[in-house]
């Protein structure tokens, strides 16, 4: 644990290259530093036109359906 605190920057550089590092305290593993799994880049507007919000989207719910949520 002490070594991890004093060498955190170096450990993070190693993790950035893909290495996984286990941090122990008293000989017992307590944490693991792992690289972040990067997904594909999000593209805004990719699904434009796939769904259209109905005009009554924010209209009050019918009484019978509203009772289901309130009970």
N, C-alpha and C positions, 0 to 999 in steps of 0.2 A: 504494500500500500504506500509506504513512504517513497519508494523508488518511483511509483507512478505519479505521485504528487510533484516530485522534483524534476521528472523528465517528461511531463505531459506533452509538451510541444513535440519532442522527438517521437513519442509514441503515436501522436496524431499523424505525423508525417508518414510513419510506417503503415498506419491504417489506411491512409489516403492512397497507398500503392496496392491495397487489396489484402493486406495482412490482418488477421484477427488476433487480438491480444486479450488474454485472460488476466485479470487483476485479482490477486489473492491477499488475504489478511490472515495471519496466523497459520499459514499453510492451507487455508481453505479458499476455494474460488468464491469471489463475491460479486464480480462484475466482468463483463466482456465488452471490449471496444471492437466494433465491427464497422466496415464501410457501409455507407448509406447506399441502398439499392436504388439506382436512378431508373425511373420509368421513361416511357417515351414522352417527348415534349407535348404539352397540351396545345391544341390549336383552337383558339376562340372562334366560335361561329361555325365549327365543323358540321354541326347537326342542324344548321339553320334550314327551316322549311320542313323538317321532319315532323314537327309537332306544332300545332297552333293552339294557343290558349283560348278557350271558348269565351265569348263575351260575358257569360254569366258565371265566370270562374269564382268571383267573390260574393255571389248571391247567398242569402241565408239558406241554410240546409232545411230540407223538409222536416216537419215536426217528428215523424217517426224515426228518421235517421238521427236527429239531434238527441232524442231520448236515449238511443243506444250509447252515445258518447257521454251523456250525463249520468247514466246509471252505474 
